[in-house]
C-alpha cells in the first residue's frame, strides 16, 4: 500500500511512552501531523541514542534517569520487578541490563512484564499478555512470582485519550488508581513504585493518597520527557504498613 493510501485509513497508531493507542483521524490532518512527527523524531537526540544503544523506545532513558537518581532497584537477588504496560519493552530492557550484565536469561526470571500488546522477548523477563487488572492475569503474575517478593513496580502506561480535557484527566487518574490498587496487592512492604501520570487536576489528591502509602513521594519530569508533554512521574519510595498488602517481607 502506498504512503498516500495509508493516510486515507480511518485509524492510525499513535505510540505514547512505549504503548500503542488506536485513535481516529481525518486523512488531511493525519498527513500533516505524521510529517511533523517524523521531523521531530529525526531531531530528537533520545531517539538517536535509543537506536545507537539498541533500546526499543526513547522512554528507556526516562527510567534510567530515575533509577540512577533514586537507586530504586531491589538489592536482594530473590526480589522481583513488575513492569506494567511493558510493550514494546524499553523499560524491561533497562532493568534486564541492570540485573543481568551478560544478558543471559535466568532459569527463574526476576522481571515480570505485563501488557495488552505483544512484546518481543527480553533476557530475564517473563512476559504475560493481557490486562493487568484481570483476575486471570493477576493469577499468572502470582504464579510467576511464587514465594518471591516484588521490590519495584513500574508503570509507564497511558490511557486512550479522547482530546476532551476533563474526560482525559479522569481516565488518567483512574488508571493511576488502578496501578496503586495493583501495588496494594503485589508490592512488598519497603518496595518502590514508579508511575506515570498526566497533569490534569487530580494529581494533588493522588499525591496525598500516595504519601499515606509510601515513606517518600516525589514528582519527576525526566530530561527525556518532551517539554510540551504534560506527563510526569510519581516516584514512590518505601511502601509502608499504612497500606494493607498481601505481600510479606
N, C-alpha and C positions, 0 to 999 in steps of 0.2 A: 504494500500500500504506500502511495506517495505521501510526502510530508503534508502536502496541501489537503489531501483527502482526510488525513488523520485529524486535522484541526476541525473538520466538519462533524466529528463524532460528538455524541451528546454528552459524553463524560470524559474526564481526564483524571489521571492520578496525580495527586499532589503529595510530595514527600515532606514530612514535618518531623524533624528530630528523629529520623530513623523509622518512621511509620508512614504507611501509605493510606491516604483517605480519599474516597471517591467523592467528587464534587461536580455538580453540573455547571455548564458554562456555555456561552454563545461562541460560535466559531470565530467571529471577528475579534472579540475581546480576548479569546484564548490565544490567538496568534500573537498579539502584542505582548501579553503577559508572558508567554513562553519565550519570546525573543528577549525580554528583559531578564527572565530567569537565567537563560543561557549566558547572557553577558555578565550577570552577577556572579555566576559560578566560575566563569573564566577569570574574573578579577579576584576572587576570594582566595586569600593565602591559605586558609584552613582546608579548602577543597584540594588545593595542590599538595599540601602537606599530607593529607589523608591518603592521597593517591601514592605519594612517594613512600609512605610508611605502610602501605597496603592495609589501611583501615577501610572498612566498608562505608563509613559515614564520617562527616566532619564533626559530628556530635561527640565523637570519641574524645576530642580534646577538651570538651566541657568537663567530662568525667575525670580526665587526667588532672586537670587543674584542681578540682575539688578533692580528689584523693591525695594529691601532694600537699595541699594546704591543711587538711584536717586529719590525715592519717586514719582513714576510715576502715581500711581492710582489717578483718579479724586476724589475730596473730596465731591462734590455735589451728593446726592443720586439720583438725576434725570439725571445724566450724565452716558452715556453708554460706554462699551468697545466692540470693534470688534476684533475677533480673526480669521485671515485669514489662511487657511491651518491648521485647528484646530485638525483634526483627528490624533491620537486616543483620544485626549482630555487632555493631560498633562498640557498644558498651561491654558486651560479653567478651569481645576480643581484648579490650583493655584489661579486664580482670584476669582473663586467661594468661596474658603475657606477664602480668604481675605475679601470678601464682606459680606458673609453670614456665620458667625461663627457657627450657629446652623445647617447649611447645609439643610435648608428648602427652597424650591423653592418659589420665589415671584410671585404674580399674574401677574406682568409685568416684565419679565426678563431684567436685565441690561446688560447681556453679550450675544452678538450675535456671534455665531461661524459658519464659512463657510468652506466647504471642498468638493472636488470631491468625497471623500470616505465617507462611513457611519461612524457615531460616536455614541457610547452609550450615553444615557442621563447623563447630569451633572446638579446638582441642580442650579437653577437660570440661566440656559443657554438655549437660543433659537437657535437650530441648523438648518442650511439651507444647504442642499446638492446640490452642483453644482459648476460651475466655477465662481469665484468672479468677473470676467471680463464680464460675460454675462449680458446683459441688464435686462433679466428676473430675474436673481439672485439679481442684484442691486435693482430692484423694491421690491423684498421680503425684502431685508435689510432695505430699506427706510420705508416700511410698518411696519416692526418690531420696528423701531425707533420711528415712529410717529413724534411728535414735539420735541423729546429729542435730546440733543447734543451727539456727540461722543468725549470723552475726551482722549481716549487711543486706538490706533490702533496697533495690534500685527501681525507680520508675521514671522513665523518660517519655511517658505516654501523654498523648493529647487527644481531646475529644474531636468528633467530627464537627467542624464549625459550620454555622449557618450564615454568618455575616450579620446576624441580629445581636447587638451587644448584650442585652440582658439575658437572652437565651444562651449565648455562648459562655457568659460568665457563670450562669447556673450549672451548665454542663461541666465546666472546668472544676468548680467546687465539688460537684457530685463525684467526679472521678477521683479527686484528691481524698474525699471522704471514704471512697471505696478502697483506696490504697491504704489509708490509715486503719480501716477495719481489717484488711488483709494482714497488716503488720501486727495488729492486736492478736491475731490467730497464730501467726508463724514466727514473728521476730522474737528472739530470746531477750530476756532482761539484760541490759547492758549493751544491746545491739544498736546499730545505726541505720538511719533511713535517709535516702536522698530522693526527693520527689519534685518533679516539675509542676509548676503552676503558671497561670497567666493572670496578669493584673486585670481585675475586673470589678472589684468592690467587695468581695467576700474574703479576701486573703487575710485581713487583720483578724477576723473572727477565727479563721482556721489556724492562724499562728498561735492564738491564745489556747486553742484546744491542744495543739502540738506541745506547747510549753507545759501543759499538765501531764504529758505522757513521756517527755524526754528531759534530761538534765540540761541540755543546751539546744537552742533552735536559732539558726541564723539564716538570713536570706542572701543568696549568692546570684550574681549575674556574671557568669564566666566570660572571658575575653572572646571565646569562640561563639558566644551567643550574639546574634546580629543586633546592632544597636536599635534598629527600628522595630524589633520584635518585643512584645510585651512579656515574653517568657522569662521566668526566674525560677530559682530552685530553693526549696527548703532543705537545709542540711541539718538533720536532727541527730544528736549525739547522746547516747546513753539512755536507752529505754528504761524507764523506772517503773516501780511497782504500783504507781497510781493508775497505770493502765493494766487491767486484768488481762492475763495472757495464758494461752495453753502451752506456751513454751516453758521449758525449765532450764535453769542454768546448767 
